[in-house]
Amino acid sequence: MGITPQQYEQLKSRVASPRRKPSGVFEESRRQVTTGLHQVILGVDPSLRGTGYGIIRLGKPRPTVLAQGTIKAPAGWERSRCLLHIALTLRDALQQHHPTVCVVEGLFFAQNLQTALIMGEARGASLVAIAEAGLEIYEIAPRKVKQAIVGYGAAQKIAVAKMVQRLLNLAELPAPDAADALALALTYAQEQGRYALTAPKKI
């Protein structure tokens, strides 16, 4: 089928015109490629008496640990004092090491309502301090972390700690809560590197 001279000129004009810029989700993907992935990652395992935290920096041949520890609160402290201690300690770590993203342990179903409420308070204190610093915050379910680090979703804490020690080439075995926090950070690093379809949930 033939075309008229006028239609031919219109086709030429379309081909020669600049391409439209991508928008929406495609523009966001392009921006991520341009700016790169998160390099300094904070992991937090909230608990009223022993919140674990760990900060890693991605690099070769393996990530390096910038900070790790357990925010301990003595049994004699009232809950409000424990929550303030959690928030202030995390603020100090954020100011010192400047992570750009945080990943926390996903919620679990506690049989004891009181335990669930206390865990929620510790989680809230942690999230406030992190959100105040402007970080993106994601959560990953505990089973998914164990699967990513150990290869078994029902692995024991000691197995997670030993694998974290190996992956990060630590001289000593990290404390259980700090190990869980470092495992969260490592899992997030793994997920962002492979562009997983089941990405961590943003909160």
Secondary structure, DSSP 8 states (H G I E B T S, - for coil): ----HHHHHHHHHHHHS------HHHHHHHHHHHH----EEEEEE--SSEEEEEEEE--SSS-EEEEEEEEE--TTS-HHHHHHHHHHHHHHHHHHH--SEEEEE-----SSHHHHHHHHHHHHHHHHHHHHTT-EEEEE-HHHHHHHHTS-TT--HHHHHHHHHHHHT-SS---HHHHHHHHHHHHHHHHHHHT-SS--EE-
